[in-house]
């Protein structure tokens, strides 16, 4: 279906488009200003006219607009969205702020359900997580003087079909990886000098090496990177050191030994699914057996805080496939589990493949994906949450993305004491994140509430050229 939206001003284009797209995730949604109606193409199945209310309070106007639009779309489709009118990625920030201002849990739940049309279960989940985040951050240095460190490694053994992160096949950059590391190290040296000059803490509170797949690097390259971090920054005050090892097909005993040697306390072994057919379909060149092998290898190396990621809504996966994944993970007994809801983004190869298949065969449901669903549901999320809780885990952080299947969320579950503090810090934006590498985003959080973002070029070649000028 094609949905056309007319509005009189561009004030809330993003909010309008995001909300309409939540009701029509697989459809073409276009938005136009009324004075540009000549640019509209004919043939829309549904046309909506959205008036922007006059306002002195921008937030009140935006809420009123989204509430009216939500009611209209909900009546038209017969659908209610789990997260109501909320289109931002941080729904827990609302109850975090309310609880911090002295509101009760009941008042926070009522605000989410009555003002934002959030379903009662999701409102209760958001408040439960916000309460836990406040408790976990109580003893963590926050504010302008404190910071955490993020380093991005934009290389992977292969690129997953759904991926839109800053990542490239490691084989394509094999000859320039050392150049990339040299550049990141120089960037860290320069920035650390600025940090010291500013009078802030000499060392980070948490360290997170992400990607991509950091363990795409060789053992020697990992040793050089982590050694440089410890040489440049004072790590004596670090309370958490994570390396997102991720892909099981990148695990080697030598690499794990390097991580342990440099004081890494938390790693990830991310299968995404424990179904080999799906792994092959989405372009992950490993098997469930590789996942099991990698997990045991990490335990034998002495890691006592291992996270696993899964994605709900992968092509062709439903309750039976999820049950198989959950049973496989339960046997391994990880310390935390991050449950993602598939986000189908325009830039992903998955989206391009679906569109290409539809153009080739208008009668096909999804071409190469014919008969394979890309759907997530509250029932699947409940299955995953139940499995995590049977492993002794509780939810501790949550975030959302655009175009998530089922209008759902990503939730981190953890055994008490094994939470990832960096995940909370980056989501709640209560501490500066000094980020390095291609596509990395530094967030400077000021005590007056201001947040400034500095984003490095996402393309590796452009990053190298710009940083080495």
Secondary structure, 3 states (H helix, E strand, C coil): CEEEEEECCCCCHHHHHHHHHHHCCCCEEEEEEHHHHHHCCCCCCEEEEECCCCCCCHHHHHHHHHHHHHHHHHHHHCCCCCCCCCCCCCCHHHHHHHHHCCCCHHHHHHHHHHHCCCCHHHHHHHHHHHHHHHHHHCCCCCEEEEEEEEEEECEECCCCCCCCCCCEEHHHHHHHHHHHHHHHHHHHHHHHHHHHHCCCCCCCCEEEEEECCHHHCCHHHHHHHHHHHHHHCCCCCCCEEEEEEECHHHCCHHHHHHHHHCCCCEEEECCECCCHHHHHHCCCCCCHHHHHHHHHHHHHCCCCCEEEEEEECCCCCCHHHHHHHHHHHHHHCCCEEEEEECECCCCCHHHHHHHHHHHHCCCCCCHHHCCCCCCCCHHHHHHHHHHHHHCCEEEEEEECCCCEHHHCCEEEEEECCCCCHHHHHHHHCCEEEEEECCCCEEEEECCCCCEEEEECCCCHHHHHHHHCC
